[in-house]
């Protein structure tokens, strides 16, 4: 059974940081491309960051320089370090594995 479980969301003030985690089971994590997406109210789900099997990363323009995606194969966990948060970063953040499996999401709310 494939499971992706996100955690680490919360309510923070603008300028603060959060680190999201996504623990993965049921897929060959070391060989999986992992993504973080987010969905704000009334908006479509959008790609935030990607990390490939070889560790290459890519980011949405809106988060470049502020967010960092990383993964720990031994812990089967992918992270999203979010710094200098802005109110427009408020959304539900989702982890995706192998471009097909989704977690349940974790809420991030940034107050001004």
C-alpha positions, 0 to 999 in steps of 0.5 A: 500500500502506497502512503505519503504522509505530510506534516509540519504545516502551521500558522506563522507570521510573514518572514518566518520559516517552516519545514514540511516533511513527507514520509513515503512508504510503498514505493521505491523511494530511492528511485522516485522523483518527488514533488511538492505542490500547493493549492490556495483557496479558489486556485488550481494545484500548482507545482512548487518544487521537484527533486529527481532521483539524482538529486537535481532540483527545480522550483517555481519562480515564486519560491526560488531563493526562499524554498529548498527541497531535499530528501533523505533516502534512509528515512524515506522522507522528502522535505520542503524548507520554506524561509521568508514566508509570505502571505501569498504562500498560504495554501495546502501543501501536498507531496507527490511521489513517482508523479502519481501518488499523493499525500493528504496535504498539510495546511500552511497559513502565513499572516501579514 
